Amino acid sequence: MPHISITNGLPGISGLMAQRPDTAAPLNQLAETLLRGPLSLSRGERELIAAYTSELNETEFCSGSHSAFAAAQLDGGAELVKAVLHGLDEAPVTPRLRALLRIAGAVRGPVRALPPELVAEAREAGADDAQIHDTVLIAAAFCLYNRYVTCLDTELPTDPGYYEEGAERIVTRGYAPSAR
Protein backbone atom coordinates (compact mmCIF):
# COMPACT_ATOMS: atom_id res chain seq x y z
CA MET A 1 0.00 0.00 0.00
CA PRO A 2 1.61 3.29 -1.06
CA HIS A 3 2.40 5.78 1.67
CA ILE A 4 0.58 8.55 -0.20
CA SER A 5 -2.66 8.58 -2.13
CA ILE A 6 -2.04 7.89 -5.81
CA THR A 7 -5.36 8.36 -7.55
CA ASN A 8 -4.46 7.49 -11.15
CA GLY A 9 -4.10 3.72 -10.78
CA LEU A 10 -0.61 3.63 -12.31
CA PRO A 11 2.20 1.61 -10.72
CA GLY A 12 5.67 2.72 -9.64
CA ILE A 13 7.15 5.98 -10.80
CA SER A 14 4.49 6.22 -13.52
CA GLY A 15 1.84 6.84 -10.88
CA LEU A 16 3.99 9.34 -9.02
CA MET A 17 4.75 11.28 -12.19
CA ALA A 18 1.14 11.34 -13.34
CA GLN A 19 0.14 12.54 -9.87
CA ARG A 20 2.75 15.33 -9.83
CA PRO A 21 3.43 16.63 -13.35
CA ASP A 22 5.31 19.60 -11.86
CA THR A 23 8.05 17.33 -10.52
CA ALA A 24 7.66 14.79 -13.34
CA ALA A 25 8.79 17.25 -16.00
CA PRO A 26 12.37 17.74 -14.74
CA LEU A 27 12.70 14.07 -13.74
CA ASN A 28 11.58 12.95 -17.19
CA GLN A 29 13.92 15.44 -18.85
CA LEU A 30 16.82 14.10 -16.79
CA ALA A 31 15.97 10.51 -17.80
CA GLU A 32 15.64 11.58 -21.46
CA THR A 33 19.04 13.28 -21.38
CA LEU A 34 20.84 10.48 -19.54
CA LEU A 35 19.28 7.50 -21.25
CA ARG A 36 18.52 8.72 -24.78
CA GLY A 37 20.60 11.85 -25.37
CA PRO A 38 23.86 11.98 -27.32
CA LEU A 39 26.16 10.43 -24.73
CA SER A 40 29.18 8.17 -25.05
CA LEU A 41 27.44 4.89 -24.25
CA SER A 42 24.77 3.16 -26.33
CA ARG A 43 21.16 3.55 -25.20
CA GLY A 44 21.05 -0.14 -24.33
CA GLU A 45 24.19 0.12 -22.19
CA ARG A 46 22.75 3.13 -20.37
CA GLU A 47 19.48 1.33 -19.69
CA LEU A 48 21.46 -1.66 -18.43
CA ILE A 49 23.32 0.61 -15.99
CA ALA A 50 19.94 1.92 -14.79
CA ALA A 51 18.57 -1.63 -14.45
CA TYR A 52 21.68 -2.89 -12.64
CA THR A 53 21.68 0.02 -10.20
CA SER A 54 17.96 -0.47 -9.57
CA GLU A 55 18.44 -4.21 -9.03
CA LEU A 56 21.20 -3.58 -6.48
CA ASN A 57 18.94 -1.04 -4.78
CA GLU A 58 16.18 -3.68 -4.67
CA THR A 59 13.72 -1.44 -6.51
CA GLU A 60 11.67 -4.01 -8.39
CA PHE A 61 9.65 -1.53 -10.46
CA CYS A 62 12.71 0.33 -11.79
CA SER A 63 14.71 -2.86 -12.25
CA GLY A 64 11.85 -4.47 -14.19
CA SER A 65 11.24 -1.37 -16.30
CA HIS A 66 14.83 -0.63 -17.22
CA SER A 67 15.64 -4.32 -17.71
CA ALA A 68 12.91 -4.42 -20.38
CA PHE A 69 14.15 -1.15 -21.88
CA ALA A 70 17.73 -2.49 -22.00
CA ALA A 71 16.66 -5.85 -23.41
CA ALA A 72 14.82 -4.11 -26.24
CA GLN A 73 18.01 -2.27 -27.22
CA LEU A 74 20.83 -4.76 -26.64
CA ASP A 75 21.98 -7.76 -28.64
CA GLY A 76 21.30 -10.67 -26.33
CA GLY A 77 18.01 -9.17 -25.14
CA ALA A 78 16.39 -10.34 -21.93
CA GLU A 79 18.79 -13.25 -21.46
CA LEU A 80 21.78 -10.90 -21.43
CA VAL A 81 20.08 -8.53 -18.97
CA LYS A 82 19.14 -11.44 -16.70
CA ALA A 83 22.72 -12.71 -16.79
CA VAL A 84 24.06 -9.29 -15.76
CA LEU A 85 21.55 -8.85 -12.93
CA HIS A 86 22.15 -12.31 -11.52
CA GLY A 87 25.91 -12.69 -11.98
CA LEU A 88 27.89 -9.81 -13.40
CA ASP A 89 31.20 -11.66 -13.24
CA GLU A 90 29.90 -14.47 -15.48
CA ALA A 91 27.68 -12.35 -17.74
CA PRO A 92 28.59 -12.28 -21.45
CA VAL A 93 29.42 -8.56 -21.62
CA THR A 94 32.59 -6.79 -22.68
CA PRO A 95 35.24 -6.12 -20.06
CA ARG A 96 34.57 -2.38 -20.54
CA LEU A 97 30.86 -2.72 -19.78
CA ARG A 98 31.53 -5.07 -16.84
CA ALA A 99 33.96 -2.51 -15.38
CA LEU A 100 31.44 0.31 -15.86
CA LEU A 101 28.72 -1.74 -14.16
CA ARG A 102 31.08 -2.30 -11.23
CA ILE A 103 31.45 1.48 -11.04
CA ALA A 104 27.63 1.80 -11.03
CA GLY A 105 27.53 -0.68 -8.15
CA ALA A 106 30.01 1.40 -6.18
CA VAL A 107 28.03 4.59 -6.79
CA ARG A 108 24.92 3.11 -5.20
CA GLY A 109 26.82 2.32 -2.01
CA PRO A 110 27.99 4.78 0.64
CA VAL A 111 28.73 8.25 -0.72
CA ARG A 112 32.47 8.52 -1.28
CA ALA A 113 34.99 8.75 -4.08
CA LEU A 114 35.14 5.75 -6.39
CA PRO A 115 37.86 3.30 -5.47
CA PRO A 116 40.82 4.08 -7.77
CA GLU A 117 41.11 0.42 -8.74
CA LEU A 118 37.58 0.48 -10.24
CA VAL A 119 38.46 3.52 -12.34
CA ALA A 120 41.75 1.90 -13.38
CA GLU A 121 39.95 -1.32 -14.33
CA ALA A 122 37.51 0.66 -16.48
CA ARG A 123 40.31 2.56 -18.19
CA GLU A 124 42.29 -0.64 -18.82
CA ALA A 125 39.15 -2.14 -20.40
CA GLY A 126 38.85 0.82 -22.78
CA ALA A 127 36.47 3.21 -20.99
CA ASP A 128 37.18 6.89 -21.44
CA ASP A 129 36.43 9.87 -19.21
CA ALA A 130 33.02 10.46 -20.81
CA GLN A 131 31.93 6.84 -20.25
CA ILE A 132 33.07 6.87 -16.63
CA HIS A 133 31.33 10.22 -16.07
CA ASP A 134 28.12 9.07 -17.73
CA THR A 135 28.07 5.82 -15.75
CA VAL A 136 28.45 7.68 -12.45
CA LEU A 137 25.75 10.18 -13.36
CA ILE A 138 23.27 7.52 -14.51
CA ALA A 139 23.84 5.40 -11.39
CA ALA A 140 23.54 8.45 -9.12
CA ALA A 141 20.32 9.55 -10.82
CA PHE A 142 18.88 6.07 -10.46
CA CYS A 143 19.64 6.08 -6.77
CA LEU A 144 17.33 9.13 -6.65
CA TYR A 145 14.62 7.50 -8.81
CA ASN A 146 14.87 4.25 -6.82
CA ARG A 147 14.46 6.06 -3.51
CA TYR A 148 11.49 8.02 -4.85
CA VAL A 149 9.70 4.82 -5.87
CA THR A 150 10.73 2.65 -2.91
CA CYS A 151 10.38 5.15 -0.09
CA LEU A 152 6.79 5.92 -1.10
CA ASP A 153 6.11 2.16 -1.38
CA THR A 154 4.48 2.41 -4.79
CA GLU A 155 2.52 -0.47 -6.30
CA LEU A 156 3.97 -2.93 -8.77
CA PRO A 157 2.21 -3.57 -12.08
CA THR A 158 -0.28 -6.42 -12.11
CA ASP A 159 -0.09 -6.97 -15.89
CA PRO A 160 2.83 -9.26 -16.77
CA GLY A 161 3.32 -7.41 -20.07
CA TYR A 162 3.54 -3.96 -18.48
CA TYR A 163 7.32 -3.64 -18.72
CA GLU A 164 7.50 -4.82 -22.34
CA GLU A 165 4.75 -2.37 -23.36
CA GLY A 166 6.71 0.37 -21.62
CA ALA A 167 9.86 -0.69 -23.47
CA GLU A 168 8.16 -0.25 -26.83
CA ARG A 169 7.02 3.24 -25.84
CA ILE A 170 10.38 4.32 -24.39
CA VAL A 171 12.43 2.96 -27.30
CA THR A 172 10.26 4.70 -29.89
CA ARG A 173 9.18 7.90 -28.13
CA GLY A 174 11.39 8.38 -25.08
CA TYR A 175 10.74 9.78 -21.65
CA ALA A 176 8.82 12.87 -22.72
CA PRO A 177 5.54 13.42 -20.83
CA SER A 178 3.58 12.94 -24.07
CA ALA A 179 4.95 9.37 -24.17
CA ARG A 180 2.91 8.46 -21.10
C-alpha positions as CSV (number, residue, x, y, z in Angstrom):
1,M,0.0,0.0,0.0
2,P,1.6,3.3,-1.1
3,H,2.4,5.8,1.7
4,I,0.6,8.5,-0.2
5,S,-2.7,8.6,-2.1
6,I,-2.0,7.9,-5.8
7,T,-5.4,8.4,-7.5
8,N,-4.5,7.5,-11.2
9,G,-4.1,3.7,-10.8
10,L,-0.6,3.6,-12.3
11,P,2.2,1.6,-10.7
12,G,5.7,2.7,-9.6
13,I,7.1,6.0,-10.8
14,S,4.5,6.2,-13.5
15,G,1.8,6.8,-10.9
16,L,4.0,9.3,-9.0
17,M,4.8,11.3,-12.2
18,A,1.1,11.3,-13.3
19,Q,0.1,12.5,-9.9
20,R,2.7,15.3,-9.8
21,P,3.4,16.6,-13.4
22,D,5.3,19.6,-11.9
23,T,8.0,17.3,-10.5
24,A,7.7,14.8,-13.3
25,A,8.8,17.2,-16.0
26,P,12.4,17.7,-14.7
27,L,12.7,14.1,-13.7
28,N,11.6,12.9,-17.2
29,Q,13.9,15.4,-18.8
30,L,16.8,14.1,-16.8
31,A,16.0,10.5,-17.8
32,E,15.6,11.6,-21.5
33,T,19.0,13.3,-21.4
34,L,20.8,10.5,-19.5
35,L,19.3,7.5,-21.3
36,R,18.5,8.7,-24.8
37,G,20.6,11.9,-25.4
38,P,23.9,12.0,-27.3
39,L,26.2,10.4,-24.7
40,S,29.2,8.2,-25.0
41,L,27.4,4.9,-24.3
42,S,24.8,3.2,-26.3
43,R,21.2,3.5,-25.2
44,G,21.1,-0.1,-24.3
45,E,24.2,0.1,-22.2
46,R,22.8,3.1,-20.4
47,E,19.5,1.3,-19.7
48,L,21.5,-1.7,-18.4
49,I,23.3,0.6,-16.0
50,A,19.9,1.9,-14.8
51,A,18.6,-1.6,-14.5
52,Y,21.7,-2.9,-12.6
53,T,21.7,0.0,-10.2
54,S,18.0,-0.5,-9.6
55,E,18.4,-4.2,-9.0
56,L,21.2,-3.6,-6.5
57,N,18.9,-1.0,-4.8
58,E,16.2,-3.7,-4.7
59,T,13.7,-1.4,-6.5
60,E,11.7,-4.0,-8.4
61,F,9.7,-1.5,-10.5
62,C,12.7,0.3,-11.8
63,S,14.7,-2.9,-12.2
64,G,11.9,-4.5,-14.2
65,S,11.2,-1.4,-16.3
66,H,14.8,-0.6,-17.2
67,S,15.6,-4.3,-17.7
68,A,12.9,-4.4,-20.4
69,F,14.2,-1.1,-21.9
70,A,17.7,-2.5,-22.0
71,A,16.7,-5.9,-23.4
72,A,14.8,-4.1,-26.2
73,Q,18.0,-2.3,-27.2
74,L,20.8,-4.8,-26.6
75,D,22.0,-7.8,-28.6
76,G,21.3,-10.7,-26.3
77,G,18.0,-9.2,-25.1
78,A,16.4,-10.3,-21.9
79,E,18.8,-13.2,-21.5
80,L,21.8,-10.9,-21.4
81,V,20.1,-8.5,-19.0
82,K,19.1,-11.4,-16.7
83,A,22.7,-12.7,-16.8
84,V,24.1,-9.3,-15.8
85,L,21.6,-8.8,-12.9
86,H,22.2,-12.3,-11.5
87,G,25.9,-12.7,-12.0
88,L,27.9,-9.8,-13.4
89,D,31.2,-11.7,-13.2
90,E,29.9,-14.5,-15.5
91,A,27.7,-12.3,-17.7
92,P,28.6,-12.3,-21.4
93,V,29.4,-8.6,-21.6
94,T,32.6,-6.8,-22.7
95,P,35.2,-6.1,-20.1
96,R,34.6,-2.4,-20.5
97,L,30.9,-2.7,-19.8
98,R,31.5,-5.1,-16.8
99,A,34.0,-2.5,-15.4
100,L,31.4,0.3,-15.9
101,L,28.7,-1.7,-14.2
102,R,31.1,-2.3,-11.2
103,I,31.4,1.5,-11.0
104,A,27.6,1.8,-11.0
105,G,27.5,-0.7,-8.2
106,A,30.0,1.4,-6.2
107,V,28.0,4.6,-6.8
108,R,24.9,3.1,-5.2
109,G,26.8,2.3,-2.0
110,P,28.0,4.8,0.6
111,V,28.7,8.2,-0.7
112,R,32.5,8.5,-1.3
113,A,35.0,8.7,-4.1
114,L,35.1,5.8,-6.4
115,P,37.9,3.3,-5.5
116,P,40.8,4.1,-7.8
117,E,41.1,0.4,-8.7
118,L,37.6,0.5,-10.2
119,V,38.5,3.5,-12.3
120,A,41.8,1.9,-13.4
121,E,40.0,-1.3,-14.3
122,A,37.5,0.7,-16.5
123,R,40.3,2.6,-18.2
124,E,42.3,-0.6,-18.8
125,A,39.2,-2.1,-20.4
126,G,38.9,0.8,-22.8
127,A,36.5,3.2,-21.0
128,D,37.2,6.9,-21.4
129,D,36.4,9.9,-19.2
130,A,33.0,10.5,-20.8
131,Q,31.9,6.8,-20.2
132,I,33.1,6.9,-16.6
133,H,31.3,10.2,-16.1
134,D,28.1,9.1,-17.7
135,T,28.1,5.8,-15.7
136,V,28.4,7.7,-12.5
137,L,25.7,10.2,-13.4
138,I,23.3,7.5,-14.5
139,A,23.8,5.4,-11.4
140,A,23.5,8.5,-9.1
141,A,20.3,9.6,-10.8
142,F,18.9,6.1,-10.5
143,C,19.6,6.1,-6.8
144,L,17.3,9.1,-6.6
145,Y,14.6,7.5,-8.8
146,N,14.9,4.3,-6.8
147,R,14.5,6.1,-3.5
148,Y,11.5,8.0,-4.9
149,V,9.7,4.8,-5.9
150,T,10.7,2.6,-2.9
151,C,10.4,5.1,-0.1
152,L,6.8,5.9,-1.1
153,D,6.1,2.2,-1.4
154,T,4.5,2.4,-4.8
155,E,2.5,-0.5,-6.3
156,L,4.0,-2.9,-8.8
157,P,2.2,-3.6,-12.1
158,T,-0.3,-6.4,-12.1
159,D,-0.1,-7.0,-15.9
160,P,2.8,-9.3,-16.8
161,G,3.3,-7.4,-20.1
162,Y,3.5,-4.0,-18.5
163,Y,7.3,-3.6,-18.7
164,E,7.5,-4.8,-22.3
165,E,4.7,-2.4,-23.4
166,G,6.7,0.4,-21.6
167,A,9.9,-0.7,-23.5
168,E,8.2,-0.2,-26.8
169,R,7.0,3.2,-25.8
170,I,10.4,4.3,-24.4
171,V,12.4,3.0,-27.3
172,T,10.3,4.7,-29.9
173,R,9.2,7.9,-28.1
174,G,11.4,8.4,-25.1
175,Y,10.7,9.8,-21.7
176,A,8.8,12.9,-22.7
177,P,5.5,13.4,-20.8
178,S,3.6,12.9,-24.1
179,A,5.0,9.4,-24.2
180,R,2.9,8.5,-21.1
